[in-house]
């Protein structure tokens, strides 16, 4: 397993980014600590979280994931071994949302406190905010970078058009530019990224990390009929894949996994890792067995014939 250069940030990261959305939610604190320890032990160094994780859970207010990671940093002493990304902008309350300068700077301090760190490696605009001028948002990030509190900035859930506007604003005003992009991308969801953002990311040398890499668990193969959904937290996200195309993708994954003596999840992640424009997919784990399985994808090399088989099955 070799580290990969994250766009033009100068950071070297593992080809798998560990999703922190489950920490403090479906993975309790001791389990989360064990998952993080196992990930680093396997050579992983790239962790994703957000201030909104996991505000959707009854009784939660957001920041739960950051808090767990911060406690792990303090207990393990492994902050310097990791590249951590968090996000701002997703609504947490009436006065806690968006990308205004005042809110970004306040939210950054809250994230730093919860993460128990002096700096954020990559700070993402979680959602676009058309009510705020691009240069205002970028100036806020500039101040955070100048203070040493943020190393690089990125975007998630931006269209190609809005990303282009952000790049233009950065150039026009001499402000920091977004260096990392986090789009949805997996075998089930290919069209939007490949047709729109991919060419822009390659043109500007941006680092791409993809979320929903396992399509909410569908690409693990554990959901092959509606009866498999049960009452799982992500059942509503998965149901849309239970169709002929989805079953064709699973069949291709089954075939490639058998050839490599791998799991479907490992093959699905390795397929994303093989995409030239992508630095790393993001995947989360709620147990040691799951994180060890995910880490196995970092050493799985697919052959061109494997990739073509998966491309054909997932073509849109």
N, C-alpha and C positions, 0 to 999 in steps of 0.2 A: 504494500500500500504506500503510495507516494502522495505527499501533500501537493495541493494545486494552488496556483496563484489566483487570488481573488480580484479579477479585473485589474485595475490600475491602483488598487489600494496599497500594494506592497505586502499585504498579509498573505501568509501561507496557511491554507486550511485543508482539513480532511475532505475526501470526496463524498462524505455523508455529513449532513447537518442534523443534529439531534433536536427534535421538536420538543419544546418545553410547555406546550399547551396543556399537557396532562398533569403536570406537577401541581400538587395541591388540589387536584380534582379527582381523576380516576386513578392516580398514583399518589398515595399518601407520602408524608415526608420521609420516613425511613426507606420506603421503596424507591422514591425519587433519588435519594442519596446513593443507593446501591446501583441504580441505573446510570447515574452520572459517573460514578467510580468505574463501572464496567466499560463505559464508552471511552473514557480516557485511557484505561488500561489497554484497550484494543487499538489505540492509536488515533482515536477521534479527538478533535480539539475545537469543534465548531458547534455552538449552541444557540438556538433560536428561542426567543420569548417575546412577550409584549405586555404593556401595562394593563391591557384589557383581559388578560388570562387570569382567572376564569370568572369574569363578572356575570356570566350567564347562569351560573349555578345558584340556586336559592340560598340566600345567606352570605354569598360572596359579594365583594365590592370591586374586584379587580386588584391586580398586583400580587395575587396569591402565588403565581408561578415565579415571579421575580423574587419574592420573599424566600421561597424554598431554595432557589439557586443561590441567593445571597448567604443563607445559612450554610449551604454546602461549601461555598467559597471559604467562609470563615473556618469551618470545621476541617476541611480537607487541605487548605492552603494551596489550592490548585488554580487560583485566579490567573496567575501569570502563564499557565500552560494552556489557557483557553482563549478562543475568540468568541465573544458573546455579542449577540445582536438583540436589541429590543426595539419597540415601536411606540409611536405616539400618534394620536389623532382619532382613533376609534372611540365613539361616544362612551363615556363612563358616567355621565350625568349632564344636567343642563348647562353647567359652567365648566365642564371638563370634556372638551371635544374639539376637533378641528386642528388647524395648523397656523393659528395666529402666533405671532412672536411671543406674546406674553404667556400663552398657554404652553407652548413648546418648552420655554425656559423653566416654567414651574413644573411641568411634567417630568422634565429631565432630572431635576433635583429629586423628585419623588422616586424615580426609577433608580437613581444612584444610591439613594438611601436604602431602598429595599434590596438592591443587589449587593450592598455593602462593598462598594468599589468606588474608586476615584474617577473612573472613566468607562465609557461605553465604546466598544470597538466599532460597531456599526449601528447607527440610529436611523430607523426607518420611519418615513411618513407612511402610516398604516393605510390610510385612505386618502384619496384626493379631496381637496377642499377648495371649490371654485369661488368661495366667498372671500378668500384671502389672496392678495397678490403674490405671485411666485417669489418676487424679490424680498417681500417681507418674511416669508418662511425661510428662504435661504440666508437672509441676514441673521435670523435667530440661530440657525445652525452655524453660521460663521463665528458668532460670538462664543458658542459652546466649544467649537474647535480651537479657537484662539486661547481659551481658558484651559485647554487640555482635557476637557470633560467628554469630548467625542472625537474619535479618530477619523471616521468616514461616515457618509450618509447614503441612504438608499430609499427606494420607494417600493410600495406594494399596492397592487390594485389601481395602477395608473394606466390609462389608455396610451397608445402610441402617440396620439396627438398631444396629449397633456405632457407626456414625457418629453416630447420635442420642444414644447413651450418652456419647460423647466430648463432644458439644456441651453436654449437660446437666452433665457433670462440670466443664467449663470454667466454666460459669455459676455452679454451686454453690460452687466453691472460688476463684473470682476468678482463674482461670488463663488463659493464652493459649489461644485457640481455633484449631482447624484452619481455614485460609483457602483452601486449594487441594485439589482432589480429582483423582486420576488414575485413572480407570477404563478398562477395555477398551471401545472403541467404534469401530465401523466399519460399512460397509454390510453386512458378513456377520454382525456381532455387535451387534445393536441391542437386543434384548429386555430384557436385564438392566438396562442403564442407563436406558432410557426408562421402564420399568415401576417402577423402584425408586429409584435415586439421583437422577435428574434433578429430581424435584419438591422433594426436600430441598435440593439445591444451589441451586435458584432461590429457595426460601423464605429461606435464610440468606445469599444473595448470595455464594456461594462461586465461586471461579475454577475452571473445569474444563479440564483438559488430558488428552487421550485417548491411550492407548497402543495399539499394534498397529493404527495408523490405516490401514495398507495390508494388513492381514490376512496378515502374514508374507510379503508380496510377491504374494499371489494377485491383489490388485486392480490390479496393474500390467499384468495380462494376459499375463504370460510363462508362466503355468502353465495350460494348457488341456486337458491330458491327463496321465495318470500317467507317460508317457514323458518329459514335460518336467521332471519332478522330479529325475531323475538322482541325484546324490549331494550335492545342495545342503544346507547346514547346516539349513535350516528345512523340509525336505521333509515331515517328519512333521506339522508344524503345518498345512501347506497341503493335504494329502491329503483332509482332511475336507470341504473346500469343493468338491471335484470331484464335483458332483451337479447335478441339474436346477436347483435354486435358485441355486447358484453360477454356473452357465453363463448363467442368466437375468440375473444381476447384471452379468456381463461384457458381455452383449449390450446392456444398457442403457448401460453405460459407453462401449461402442464407439459407440453412436448419439450420445450427448451429446458425446463427444470430437470426433467428426467435425464436428458443428455449430460447435464453438468452435475448431477446429484446435488441439486440445490433446491431451495424452496421457491415458491412463486413470488414471495415478497422480495427475495434476493435478486431474482431475475428482473422483476419490474423496476427495482432501483438501479440495477446495473445497466438496464436499457437507457434510463435517463442519464446516468453517468457517462455513457458512451456518446451522448449528443455533444458535438463539438462546442456548441455555444453555452453549454451548462457547466457550471463549476461543481454544484452539489445539489442533490434533492434533499428535502427535509422529511424526516419520518420520526414519529414518536413511539415510545414503548411504555407499557405499564407493568412490565415484569422483567426480571433478569433474563429469562429465556427469550423474550422478545428482543431485547437490546442486543443480546449475543447473536441472534439470527440476523438482525439488521446489519450489524457490524460485519457479518460474513459477506455482505454485498460489496464491501470495499476491496475485496481481493478476487472478485468474480469477473473474469474477462469473457465477454460474449464474442463469438465469431461473427463475421459479416453475414453468414447464412442465418444465424440466430436472429440478428437484428432485422434482416429482411423479412423473416417469417413473422416477427412481432409487428413490424411496420405494416405489412399486408393485412394482418388480422385487425389492426387498429385504425386503418385508413378511414378517413371521413369523406 
